[in-house]
Amino acid sequence: MRFKKIVALSLLSIAGLLAGTIMPAVASAASNKPIIVGSKNVSESKTVSEIYALALEHEGYKVTRKPNISNNVIFSATQKGEVDVYPDYTGTIVEAYLKKKGTGKSASQMAKLAHDGIQKDGLTTFKYAPGDNRQGVAMPTKDAKKYHITNLSELQKNAKKINFASQGEFEKRADALPEMNKVYGKFDFKSIKDYDVNLLYKIMEQGKAQAAPVSTTDGQLATSKFTLLKDNKNIWPPYNLVPVVNKKAAKSHPKMEQALNKVDAKLTTKQLTDLNKKVNVDGQNSKAVAKNWYNQNIK
């Protein structure tokens, strides 16, 4: 009987030793798996994604970069674990993925809606950046000064003098021109013509239009050529930059959250606009721009 007890205790001791060696090995294997950092196929996403990748590599993680993923695919790819983390926006998550209305919400309210809403999908968000890439309308500065326009109310009053350049959907989408008409009064523009979205600033530079829809971190807005009009009745909600993260990846890479929070804390609207200017206006390589920014601000 005593012999059986000794054997049983010995087996328990061996099991304990095995658990102590195998479990850390499993955890280590998970943390050694490369973090897949994705980006959408737009320059801001590619630049920020590269900054994320550099921050994670600095923490000792292996990183696999997966750029240029379609906006319609990247969210579901992260759900499936094909991407572990990528930069998105609180407003995109709330309005495009969760199909909720963000009008009237503060930045923190939008961030909470986004964070809580995607938990069921096996995803989470970390802290949102102060950088806000929401919908906006811009004008060439010379035209804004000529007609004394600084905000959307003043644009509405002068709409008959303004040729408006659209990208084919702004005048139709419920949260765009129809919402402007509803809140500010009808914008009776002199003309509305559709152009390729990538040509809107050039069309305004050429004098073919005096106003167009933009994103508030566009690089062209860092120049003196264009003026962003104030949405003085706050019809467009915040679209703060935020990492979307697969929860399993976050759990197996515990230093990921702190590393990306450190980055996002410094990505203000001005910083994002300046990064976009370097890439889209000055023609610099997005990876080089990201590396320079990381070395100057984080490393």
NORJOWO-V528856 format. One record per backbone hydrogen bond with DSSP energy under -1.0 kcal/mol. NH is the residue of the N-H (numbers start at 1). CO is the residue of the C=O. If there is no record, write none. Layout:
<<NH:CO> <NH:CO>>
This chain:
<<5:1> <6:2> <7:3> <8:4> <9:5> <10:6> <11:7> <12:8> <13:9> <14:10> <15:11> <16:12> <17:13> <18:14> <19:15> <20:16> <21:17> <22:18> <23:19> <25:21> <26:22> <27:23> <28:24> <29:25> <30:26> <31:27> <32:28> <35:62> <37:64> <38:85> <39:66> <46:42> <47:43> <48:44> <49:45> <50:46> <51:47> <52:48> <53:49> <54:50> <55:51> <56:52> <57:53> <58:54> <60:57> <61:56> <64:35> <66:37> <69:39> <73:70> <74:70> <77:73> <78:74> <79:75> <80:76> <82:77> <83:77> <84:36> <85:36> <86:244> <88:242> <90:240> <93:89> <94:90> <95:91> <96:92> <97:92> <98:93> <100:94> <105:102> <110:106> <111:107> <112:108> <113:109> <114:110> <115:111> <116:112> <117:113> <118:114> <121:118> <122:119> <123:118> <124:245> <129:241> <131:267> <133:239> <136:214> <138:212> <139:227> <141:225> <144:140> <145:141> <146:142> <147:143> <149:144> <152:230> <155:151> <156:152> <157:153> <158:154> <161:158> <162:159> <164:191> <165:211> <166:193> <172:169> <173:169> <176:173> <177:170> <180:176> <181:177> <182:178> <183:179> <184:180> <188:186> <189:187> <190:159> <190:162> <193:164> <195:166> <199:196> <203:199> <204:200> <205:201> <206:202> <207:204> <208:203> <210:163> <211:163> <212:138> <214:136> <216:134> <218:215> <221:218> <222:219> <223:220> <227:139> <229:137> <230:150> <232:230> <234:231> <241:131> <242:88> <244:86> <245:124> <246:84> <247:122> <250:246> <251:247> <252:248> <256:253> <259:255> <260:256> <261:257> <262:258> <263:259> <264:260> <265:261> <266:263> <267:264> <268:266> <272:268> <273:269> <274:270> <275:271> <276:272> <277:273> <278:274> <279:275> <280:276> <281:277> <282:277> <284:278> <289:285> <290:286> <291:287> <292:288> <293:289> <294:290> <295:291> <296:292> <297:293> <298:294> <299:294>>
